[in-house]
Amino acid sequence: MGRLCARLDPDAVGLPPLDVEMIWMARANLAIATGDIELAHSVEAWLELRSGEDAALDPIIHAWLIHHIAVIKGFAGEDVSVQLADATRLASRWSCPSLRALAHVVIDGGRLNWPNLCGTSAGDQAGDHVDALRAAAQQARSVGAVLVERVTSNWLLIPMLGRAISDDAVELHVTLQSHHDARLRMFEHAYLTNVMPWFAMIGLPRGTATILGFLTANPAVESFDFQGGVAKARLLITDLADRDEFERQGAGMDIDTLVAYVLHELEQIAATTVNG
């Protein structure tokens, strides 16, 4: 994708406006796939310039650009208040259900996960934003916007993975099963990268080691913040006696086998939590 993006010149003479927007969308996709903050900044600069022109951007492309920029900047610890303001304006201007759902993913996902980066007031309640994200997922589902629905689910994962408690196993299971049923490999890979440290953090490092083995054996499936997830996982399983064996098991799995393994582990954790 990187080589293709480099060959596509949005400044080429005679390109229709929609083609230019699609090139910048491709660059935003590359930025979010690799966590390239500089590329995200270039997309942001173009979007700011383009938004000030008379001709309107395609609203769906506009919403996705705002989303991608917010994600990359948020994870990098940069202020995302501009993206939240842009998303708020889009949501108030358009009635398209999938667009409004995506806009609220940025608005409520940002306020839930990075309140210090988006000017959230001290009185904001996290539960309100969780409810709003779930409503956005339902709205997207109602019109068949599968990609928006899956993105919303990943935003809801962030606080769960941060607090690392076994009570979240049921919801983590539901999210992975939904990704798998939709056959959205990109979301499965991102999920696995993010959930990998969670197993060790709740006291089951074998799950972390198994996922780590798969991901390191399959570099083609690297996703956003892949290296950060791997580094964190390695630190968490340093003292695991059978670490190499579990990593070998993971390296020998294909994606479907690994997903089945993770789903089984989550089922066991959920059952233990309920019965405990």
Buried (B, 14 or more C-beta within 10 A) or exposed (E): EEEEBEEBEBEEEEBEEEEBBBBBBBBBBBBBBBBBBEBBBBBBEBBEEBBEEEEEBBBBBBBBBBBBBBBBBBBBEBBBBBBBBBBBBBBEBBEBBBBBBBBBBBBBBBBBBBBEBBEBEEEBEBEEBBEBBBBBBEBBBEEEBBBBBBBBBBBBBBBBBEEBEBEBBBBBBEBBEBBBEBEBEBBBBBBBBBBBBBBBBBEBBBBBBBBBBBBBBBEEBBBBBBEBBBEBBBEBBEEBEEBEBBBBBBBEBEBEEBBEBBBEBBEEBBEEBEEE
